[in-house]
Amino acid sequence: MHVAAVILAAGASRRFGSPKVLAPLQGRPLLEHVLDAVREAGIDEIVVVLGHAAEAVEEGIDWLDEQLVRNPDPELLSSSLQVGLAAAAEIEPPVKGAIVLLGDQPRVRSEVIRGLISVGRSAEEPVIVPEYGDGGGANPVFLRRDAFDLADEATGDRGLGPLLTSREELVRAVPFGGSNPDVDVPADLVRLEGDGAP
């Protein structure tokens, strides 16, 4: 299934205090860990949405052939989602879906990405989300191509979350073990450094 990854990395990182996606975890920027998981999942078409500190992020990441796009209104996660999916929709040959990831979730796992896409191939619902055994948010999110327009209905800084909660008939939840923690404040990063994961 030809899909794209859309990684949202445009936030201001106000609670963190610096360009969060460049913060080092095991010696490498957070965003590179997310990129690793996407590449390990076999996805070649990668769109990264930048906004605040875009120049620093462009210079601070070991890029391969990712497509970098900028959100002119990076205060809102919903607008980053819209910018990213619009770029994914322009990819040729056309993609059949997109997996949307957050740049501040460095423990996202390639097997979760592959699992969501696999379910999305045949599910009636156009949106596939993980349900983690250890709790936490439902990210990443897989959207089939016919669900890209849902991003137009998203508002504010919570992305698709509120919309999907109100449109449960569009969503299939897939169980996975573990969790996929955000890094919101420096203490979160300290915890991840101490968890022993690669």
Secondary structure, 3 states (H helix, E strand, C coil): CCEEEEEEECCCCCCCCCCHHHCEECCEEHHHHHHHHHHHCCCCEEEEEECCCHHHHHHHCCCCCCEEEECCCCCCHHHHHHHHHHHHHCCCCCCCEEEEEECCCCCCCHHHHHHHHHHHHHCCCCEEEEEECCCCCCCCEEEEHHHHHHHHHCCCCCCCHHHHHHCHHHEEEEEECCCCCCCCCHHHHHHHHCCCCC
